[in-house]
Amino acid sequence: MFSVDNYIGSIKANLEKQSDLLVGNLKNIFEYNFSTEIDLLDFSAFIEPTRFELSIRMFSMDKEANEVFYEGNDSTVFAGSEEILPEIEYHQLNDNQLDSFFGFYEQNEGTLIPQEKKVFTDWFSLCWEKAGGAALNIPSYFVFHDDYKSYDLKTNQWIDDEEKWS
């Protein structure tokens, strides 16, 4: 009933439907007047697997892994966090299929989890490029919430989180 290829293909198709929204939101972000206190940007993906939902939030960070907030008087300066992608559904199932699907998922999670991460990362990276992310002069990373690796959007390489703080 379920297959790895069909599930991953479904994720790709559902994410593609959201590409214009993500690209547009990223273009808006790239226009911000970022605080000079910001050392890097973390684009954190929050995944709710039981509801097949993904959201992405940008955090402005310093080198000590602290979020940067601007407390000055210039209203044009940005620091803090911002929603980049509201919760979207990346896969659809009928309620009567959930138990079967989660059984399939549990049996195949060693294959599925790395492929899911790759699909989400490749999609975000492609949208980043389409939005003109290469022109942004702040180191920027895509990361799964509470993970220990980050995807460097400038070099297109995975790094250990410690590397981005050094």
Backbone bond lengths (Angstrom), bond angles and torsions (degrees), N, CA, C in turn:
res aa  C-N    CA-C-N  psi(-1)  N-CA   C-N-CA  omega(-1)  CA-C   N-CA-C  phi
1 M - - - 1.451 - - 1.529 111.30 -
2 F 1.320 117.99 -44.14 1.458 121.54 178.89 1.519 108.76 -112.94
3 S 1.330 115.44 150.21 1.463 119.87 173.84 1.517 108.96 -140.10
4 V 1.319 114.67 155.62 1.465 120.63 179.01 1.526 109.74 -58.91
5 D 1.333 116.23 -47.20 1.467 119.93 -177.30 1.529 112.45 -62.07
6 N 1.327 117.02 -41.91 1.469 119.39 179.82 1.518 111.55 -66.54
7 Y 1.328 116.73 -41.65 1.466 120.41 179.64 1.529 110.68 -63.79
8 I 1.311 117.30 -49.14 1.476 120.76 180.00 1.528 110.05 -63.94
9 G 1.321 117.24 -39.47 1.469 120.69 177.14 1.517 111.52 -62.29
10 S 1.320 117.08 -38.15 1.464 121.52 177.55 1.523 110.71 -63.64
11 I 1.323 116.77 -42.61 1.473 119.93 178.15 1.525 109.61 -60.88
12 K 1.330 116.35 -47.89 1.478 119.90 -179.52 1.527 111.10 -57.63
13 A 1.335 116.68 -45.50 1.470 120.72 -178.39 1.528 111.31 -64.26
14 N 1.325 117.55 -41.67 1.461 120.44 -179.76 1.520 111.87 -69.97
15 L 1.314 117.85 -37.73 1.466 119.95 177.26 1.522 110.50 -66.36
16 E 1.313 116.89 -40.79 1.465 120.76 -179.04 1.528 110.71 -56.86
17 K 1.329 117.26 -36.10 1.470 121.22 178.94 1.527 111.75 -63.69
18 Q 1.325 117.66 -20.21 1.465 122.31 -177.74 1.534 113.04 -102.37
19 S 1.324 116.84 1.63 1.471 120.66 -175.03 1.520 113.06 -60.15
20 D 1.322 117.58 -45.06 1.471 119.80 -178.70 1.522 111.28 -61.81
21 L 1.319 116.60 -40.26 1.467 120.66 177.88 1.527 110.35 -62.06
22 L 1.337 116.91 -48.18 1.466 120.23 -179.09 1.523 111.31 -64.52
23 V 1.316 117.58 -45.31 1.469 120.63 179.55 1.530 110.09 -59.68
24 G 1.314 117.36 -45.29 1.469 120.80 179.14 1.518 112.47 -61.61
25 N 1.322 116.34 -43.07 1.468 119.65 178.62 1.521 111.64 -66.28
26 L 1.314 117.01 -38.38 1.470 120.09 177.30 1.531 110.66 -65.44
27 K 1.319 117.32 -42.58 1.474 120.02 177.97 1.530 110.19 -57.88
28 N 1.320 116.58 -41.44 1.470 120.10 178.08 1.520 110.85 -61.95
29 I 1.309 117.29 -43.42 1.472 122.27 -179.97 1.524 110.35 -61.66
30 F 1.317 116.54 -40.55 1.464 120.03 -176.13 1.523 112.29 -65.84
31 E 1.310 117.61 -15.32 1.461 122.14 178.05 1.529 112.39 -85.39
32 Y 1.319 117.90 -9.13 1.463 120.96 -176.53 1.518 111.98 -64.27
33 N 1.319 114.59 151.04 1.460 122.63 172.10 1.539 105.52 -92.90
34 F 1.330 115.64 90.38 1.461 120.66 -175.10 1.529 111.25 -72.19
35 S 1.303 115.64 140.62 1.460 122.08 176.30 1.521 109.55 -58.56
36 T 1.318 116.57 143.50 1.469 120.94 177.92 1.525 111.63 -70.48
37 E 1.314 117.40 -11.27 1.470 121.57 178.21 1.534 112.15 -77.96
38 I 1.325 116.99 -13.05 1.466 121.53 -177.96 1.525 109.32 -79.24
39 D 1.348 115.59 126.65 1.468 120.90 177.28 1.527 112.42 -97.37
40 L 1.324 117.12 -27.97 1.460 120.16 179.98 1.515 110.46 -161.28
41 L 1.332 114.38 162.20 1.459 121.10 176.65 1.515 108.97 -115.08
42 D 1.314 115.93 132.19 1.457 122.97 175.39 1.521 108.13 -109.31
43 F 1.316 116.83 119.99 1.457 122.22 173.80 1.516 106.32 -99.17
44 S 1.319 115.99 101.57 1.467 122.28 -171.91 1.525 110.96 -97.23
45 A 1.339 114.03 125.37 1.459 121.09 177.02 1.524 108.63 -91.74
46 F 1.306 115.38 128.39 1.455 122.47 176.52 1.528 107.04 -110.72
47 I 1.321 115.93 119.47 1.458 120.91 -176.06 1.521 109.27 -114.49
48 E 1.314 114.71 130.95 1.461 121.72 174.60 1.532 106.89 -112.35
49 P 1.350 116.58 90.68 1.467 119.71 -171.22 1.524 114.78 -66.41
50 T 1.304 118.73 -26.56 1.462 118.59 -179.18 1.527 112.01 -75.34
51 R 1.342 116.60 -17.74 1.467 121.05 176.93 1.525 111.66 -115.00
52 F 1.334 116.57 1.44 1.471 122.25 -179.69 1.524 110.78 55.47
53 E 1.334 116.26 47.52 1.462 120.90 -179.51 1.520 111.33 -118.23
54 L 1.313 114.56 143.96 1.455 123.59 177.98 1.513 108.19 -129.41
55 S 1.331 115.95 137.25 1.460 121.37 169.36 1.529 107.13 -137.00
56 I 1.322 115.97 156.35 1.468 120.74 -178.73 1.525 108.34 -132.34
57 R 1.323 115.28 133.07 1.462 122.25 179.24 1.526 108.47 -128.36
58 M 1.328 116.26 137.78 1.463 122.10 176.87 1.521 108.78 -95.09
59 F 1.328 115.38 132.95 1.461 122.17 175.90 1.525 108.69 -119.15
60 S 1.322 117.10 132.06 1.467 121.10 173.93 1.531 107.05 -91.41
61 M 1.334 115.58 127.88 1.457 120.93 -169.78 1.521 111.63 -128.03
62 D 1.344 114.98 156.14 1.464 120.02 170.20 1.532 108.12 -102.07
63 K 1.329 116.71 178.30 1.471 121.17 -176.53 1.524 113.50 -71.27
64 E 1.316 117.53 -10.17 1.470 120.54 176.99 1.527 111.14 -94.31
65 A 1.330 117.09 13.45 1.466 123.75 179.03 1.522 112.26 66.69
66 N 1.334 117.06 29.98 1.456 122.37 176.45 1.528 109.07 -107.57
67 E 1.322 116.04 142.73 1.451 119.47 176.14 1.527 109.15 -70.14
68 V 1.307 116.10 138.26 1.464 122.69 -179.11 1.523 108.83 -95.71
69 F 1.319 115.58 132.26 1.456 122.35 174.47 1.521 108.22 -122.46
70 Y 1.316 116.91 143.29 1.463 120.86 178.93 1.520 108.67 -98.88
71 E 1.324 115.59 127.96 1.456 120.02 -178.41 1.521 112.30 -118.79
72 G 1.323 115.70 16.34 1.456 119.67 179.15 1.517 112.03 -82.35
73 N 1.322 115.05 -172.16 1.462 121.70 -175.74 1.522 114.45 -97.37
74 D 1.326 117.63 -6.59 1.464 121.21 -178.01 1.527 109.39 -84.02
75 S 1.314 117.69 106.83 1.472 121.78 -175.63 1.528 112.60 -70.36
76 T 1.335 117.88 -8.41 1.460 119.70 178.88 1.525 112.17 -86.84
77 V 1.322 117.83 -11.87 1.465 121.22 -177.41 1.535 109.28 -85.41
78 F 1.340 115.23 132.21 1.458 120.14 179.83 1.522 111.22 -109.24
79 A 1.319 115.05 137.04 1.464 123.76 166.77 1.525 105.47 -157.98
80 G 1.301 116.17 149.84 1.457 121.09 -178.21 1.503 110.21 127.48
81 S 1.308 115.98 -145.56 1.457 119.72 179.10 1.522 109.44 -128.32
82 E 1.310 114.57 159.75 1.458 120.00 -177.40 1.526 108.66 -151.93
83 E 1.324 115.44 138.23 1.462 119.41 175.21 1.519 109.08 -71.46
84 I 1.324 115.17 128.84 1.464 120.89 179.53 1.525 109.88 -101.82
85 L 1.326 115.30 -33.99 1.460 120.46 178.98 1.525 108.10 -142.59
86 P 1.334 116.94 118.41 1.463 118.38 176.93 1.526 108.93 -67.98
87 E 1.319 116.30 169.13 1.461 118.97 -179.63 1.524 110.36 -55.95
88 I 1.320 114.41 124.00 1.465 121.11 175.57 1.522 107.79 -122.58
89 E 1.304 115.56 154.95 1.454 120.83 177.50 1.528 107.96 -89.93
90 Y 1.332 116.61 125.73 1.464 119.52 -179.37 1.527 112.91 -102.92
91 H 1.317 117.40 -3.23 1.464 121.52 176.29 1.515 107.39 -159.47
92 Q 1.330 116.98 143.87 1.457 120.87 178.49 1.522 110.63 -119.11
93 L 1.319 114.02 139.80 1.462 121.56 174.18 1.511 108.68 -143.11
94 N 1.315 115.79 150.30 1.461 120.30 170.49 1.524 107.67 -74.16
95 D 1.319 116.54 148.12 1.465 120.60 -179.52 1.518 112.56 -55.25
96 N 1.331 117.43 -33.66 1.462 119.99 -178.27 1.533 112.56 -74.63
97 Q 1.333 117.54 -6.00 1.466 121.51 178.13 1.532 112.68 -99.48
98 L 1.325 117.39 -9.50 1.465 120.57 -171.57 1.520 113.19 -59.65
99 D 1.316 118.39 -48.46 1.467 120.33 -178.22 1.523 111.29 -60.36
100 S 1.332 116.62 -44.80 1.469 119.95 178.82 1.527 110.59 -62.83
101 F 1.329 115.50 -43.06 1.459 118.69 -178.57 1.523 111.21 -62.72
102 F 1.335 116.94 -46.69 1.461 118.81 -177.56 1.530 111.76 -66.43
103 G 1.316 117.90 -28.99 1.462 120.64 171.31 1.520 110.86 -64.71
104 F 1.337 116.39 -46.39 1.467 121.86 175.87 1.532 110.07 -59.23
105 Y 1.334 116.59 -44.59 1.462 120.88 -177.77 1.526 110.66 -61.88
106 E 1.317 115.86 -45.94 1.465 120.13 -178.93 1.529 111.37 -60.39
107 Q 1.314 117.01 -39.34 1.465 121.13 179.48 1.523 112.06 -69.76
108 N 1.317 117.63 -24.80 1.468 121.56 -173.54 1.520 114.18 -118.70
109 E 1.347 118.02 13.16 1.457 119.00 -172.62 1.527 113.30 -62.18
110 G 1.325 118.59 -28.78 1.464 120.37 177.13 1.518 112.52 -61.96
111 T 1.309 116.71 -30.19 1.464 122.62 176.87 1.527 110.84 -89.08
112 L 1.329 116.25 -42.24 1.462 120.93 -172.54 1.521 114.16 -70.23
113 I 1.318 117.59 -44.50 1.472 119.76 -174.50 1.523 112.06 -59.49
114 P 1.346 119.53 -49.43 1.481 117.74 178.20 1.537 112.46 -62.70
115 Q 1.326 116.89 -36.06 1.469 118.87 179.63 1.527 111.39 -69.54
116 E 1.331 117.33 -39.45 1.470 120.29 175.66 1.528 110.05 -59.01
117 K 1.327 116.20 -49.19 1.472 120.05 -178.84 1.523 111.06 -59.12
118 K 1.321 116.14 -41.10 1.460 119.76 179.57 1.528 110.84 -64.25
119 V 1.324 117.23 -43.86 1.470 120.73 -179.68 1.533 110.12 -62.28
120 F 1.335 117.59 -47.92 1.469 120.43 179.53 1.533 110.86 -61.03
121 T 1.325 116.62 -44.64 1.465 121.18 -177.79 1.519 111.60 -66.60
122 D 1.330 116.98 -46.43 1.471 120.35 179.87 1.526 110.55 -61.11
123 W 1.330 116.46 -41.46 1.454 120.51 -179.54 1.537 110.86 -65.11
124 F 1.325 116.95 -47.44 1.465 119.21 179.48 1.524 110.34 -61.82
125 S 1.314 117.25 -44.08 1.459 121.98 -178.78 1.538 111.32 -61.37
126 L 1.323 116.52 -41.70 1.466 120.35 178.47 1.537 110.35 -64.92
127 C 1.320 116.95 -43.50 1.470 120.40 177.53 1.531 110.67 -63.72
128 W 1.321 116.36 -38.69 1.463 122.61 177.23 1.528 109.76 -57.86
129 E 1.331 115.71 -47.19 1.470 120.81 179.65 1.528 110.81 -64.15
130 K 1.334 116.97 -46.15 1.471 120.72 -179.76 1.526 111.49 -60.21
131 A 1.329 116.46 -33.18 1.468 120.96 -178.52 1.528 112.46 -79.93
132 G 1.335 117.22 -8.88 1.463 120.49 -179.85 1.509 113.93 92.39
133 G 1.310 117.57 27.08 1.459 122.31 -177.63 1.513 114.85 -58.64
134 A 1.323 116.91 -26.91 1.467 119.49 -179.29 1.526 111.64 -61.38
135 A 1.315 117.43 -25.35 1.472 120.80 -178.78 1.528 112.52 -79.63
136 L 1.321 117.94 -13.44 1.455 121.17 -179.89 1.526 109.37 -71.81
137 N 1.325 116.62 128.63 1.468 120.74 -175.00 1.521 114.20 -93.36
138 I 1.304 117.65 20.37 1.461 121.51 177.86 1.524 107.72 -115.63
139 P 1.336 118.78 129.92 1.466 119.45 175.59 1.530 109.52 -52.72
140 S 1.338 115.74 133.92 1.461 120.68 -173.87 1.516 110.35 -135.52
141 Y 1.330 114.66 142.29 1.457 121.00 -174.01 1.524 110.54 -136.01
142 F 1.317 115.15 147.22 1.455 122.60 170.74 1.516 106.46 -105.84
143 V 1.332 116.36 130.63 1.464 120.50 -174.78 1.523 109.06 -142.93
144 F 1.321 115.16 145.01 1.458 119.96 172.34 1.522 107.24 -86.83
145 H 1.315 116.99 130.03 1.457 122.08 -177.30 1.525 110.93 -48.33
146 D 1.324 115.11 131.20 1.469 123.44 178.61 1.528 113.63 67.02
147 D 1.322 118.04 20.05 1.463 120.99 174.80 1.525 108.42 -96.09
148 Y 1.298 117.47 167.06 1.462 122.22 -176.86 1.525 112.42 -107.43
149 K 1.320 117.52 3.73 1.457 121.74 176.65 1.523 109.54 -121.51
150 S 1.316 115.22 152.61 1.465 121.65 177.38 1.515 108.53 -130.79
151 Y 1.314 115.56 147.91 1.457 121.51 177.61 1.528 107.58 -99.09
152 D 1.326 116.08 115.11 1.460 122.07 179.98 1.527 108.00 -74.36
153 L 1.309 117.01 114.16 1.458 121.59 -175.67 1.526 112.92 -74.37
154 K 1.329 117.31 -13.71 1.473 120.16 177.11 1.531 111.16 -86.13
155 T 1.342 116.42 -40.32 1.472 120.29 -176.62 1.525 112.91 -101.04
156 N 1.345 116.73 -7.67 1.468 121.92 -177.06 1.523 112.00 55.50
157 Q 1.336 114.77 44.37 1.464 121.63 179.88 1.524 109.78 -131.18
158 W 1.326 116.35 145.43 1.462 121.34 171.57 1.519 108.57 -79.97
159 I 1.319 116.84 138.26 1.465 121.70 176.63 1.529 108.47 -133.99
160 D 1.337 115.65 157.01 1.458 119.44 170.36 1.516 108.09 -69.82
161 D 1.314 116.72 142.12 1.466 120.29 -177.64 1.522 112.51 -53.29
162 E 1.315 117.35 -35.56 1.476 119.41 -178.80 1.519 112.23 -57.62
163 E 1.331 117.35 -31.69 1.461 120.52 -179.01 1.523 112.20 -63.85
164 K 1.316 117.42 -36.33 1.464 118.74 -176.64 1.531 112.01 -76.03
165 W 1.317 116.76 -18.69 1.469 119.93 179.18 1.527 111.82 -90.85
166 S 1.323 118.15 -7.36 1.477 119.55 -177.41 1.512 112.12 -92.90
